[in-house]
Amino acid sequence: MFEYTKVLSSFSVDDAPKAQRFYGETLGLKVSNESGALLLHLSGGNDTLIYPKPDHIPASYTVLNFVVADIDSAVDRLVERGVRFLRYDEVRADEKGIVRGPDRDIAWFSDPAGNVHSVGQFKTPLPAQGDS
């Protein structure tokens, strides 16, 4: 039924202007304001809606996963921009906050509203869109 329908994911924040600065300036994403909500224009034509919610509760799971070619460089650049990486007791991270694994390396951070995101480097190529 929906195999050819464009999907728009979304999540909430408590302060849309602060979120717009974080996603636009800190992460360097293209962001547009759509009647008080934000639209992130992500690579591949995938957009994500960020909407303000007065009783916002941060997502306790990873909302956005940014795939990069060089995780060390990406983490270093984000730290330079003021991003702090999260550490979890369940996994061991290196001094940069990166969890090194056999298939991928990953590091988690949060936006100003507390929503969790990650930056990750896969050691084997991801399938192309439309591949299974």
C-alpha positions in Angstrom: 0.0 0.0 0.0 2.7 2.5 0.9 5.7 1.1 -1.1 5.8 4.2 -3.3 4.8 6.8 -0.8 7.3 9.3 0.5 7.8 9.1 4.2 8.3 12.1 6.5 9.7 11.2 9.9 9.3 13.6 12.8 10.2 14.3 16.4 9.6 17.0 19.0 11.8 19.7 20.7 11.0 22.1 23.5 12.6 25.2 21.8 12.3 25.5 18.0 14.7 28.5 17.5 17.4 26.8 19.6 16.9 23.6 17.5 17.1 25.6 14.3 20.5 27.0 15.3 21.8 23.6 16.4 20.7 21.7 13.3 21.5 24.6 10.9 24.7 26.0 12.4 26.2 23.3 14.5 25.4 20.3 12.3 25.4 22.3 9.1 22.1 21.0 7.8 19.7 22.8 5.6 16.7 23.8 7.7 13.6 25.7 6.8 10.9 27.1 9.1 7.4 25.8 8.2 4.8 27.8 10.3 6.7 27.3 13.5 7.9 23.8 12.8 11.3 23.0 11.3 12.0 20.9 8.2 15.4 19.3 8.0 16.4 18.7 4.4 18.6 15.7 4.6 20.7 13.9 2.0 18.9 11.7 -0.5 15.7 13.8 -0.4 14.7 12.5 3.0 13.2 15.3 5.0 12.4 15.2 8.8 9.9 17.4 10.6 10.9 18.9 13.9 7.9 20.3 15.8 7.8 22.3 19.0 5.9 20.6 21.9 5.5 22.4 25.2 5.5 19.2 27.2 8.4 17.7 25.2 10.0 14.5 26.5 13.3 13.7 24.8 13.5 10.6 22.7 15.3 7.8 24.7 16.4 6.1 21.5 18.5 7.2 18.6 16.4 9.5 16.3 18.8 10.3 13.5 21.9 8.3 12.5 24.4 10.3 10.4 26.6 7.9 8.3 30.1 9.3 7.7 33.2 8.1 5.9 35.6 9.1 8.7 34.1 9.0 12.2 37.2 10.3 13.9 37.2 13.4 11.7 33.4 13.9 12.2 33.6 13.6 16.0 36.6 16.0 16.1 34.7 18.6 14.0 31.5 18.2 16.1 33.5 18.6 19.4 35.0 21.8 17.9 31.5 23.1 17.4 30.6 22.4 21.0 28.9 19.0 20.7 29.4 16.7 23.7 29.3 13.0 23.2 27.3 10.6 25.4 28.6 7.6 27.2 26.7 4.6 28.2 27.6 2.1 30.9 26.5 -0.8 28.6 29.2 -0.2 26.0 32.8 0.8 26.2 33.8 3.9 24.3 37.3 5.3 23.6 38.6 8.7 24.8 36.6 10.4 22.0 33.3 8.7 23.0 33.4 6.3 20.0 32.3 2.7 20.4 34.5 0.7 18.1 32.9 -2.5 16.7 33.6 -5.2 14.1 31.0 -3.8 11.6 30.7 -0.1 12.6 32.0 2.6 14.8 29.4 4.8 16.5 29.2 7.8 18.8 26.1 9.3 20.3 25.2 12.9 21.1 22.1 14.8 21.9 20.4 18.0 20.5 19.6 20.9 22.9 16.2 19.3 23.6 17.9 16.0 24.7 17.0 13.9 21.7 19.7 11.3 20.9 21.4 11.1 17.6 24.5 9.3 16.4 27.4 9.6 14.0 28.6 6.3 12.6 31.0 4.7 10.2 30.2 1.4 8.6 33.1 -0.9 7.8 31.2 -2.6 5.0 29.2 -0.6 2.5 25.5 -0.1 3.2 23.2 -1.5 0.5 22.1 1.1 -2.1 18.6 2.5 -1.8 16.2 -0.1 -3.1 18.6 -3.0 -2.5 17.6 -5.6 0.1 
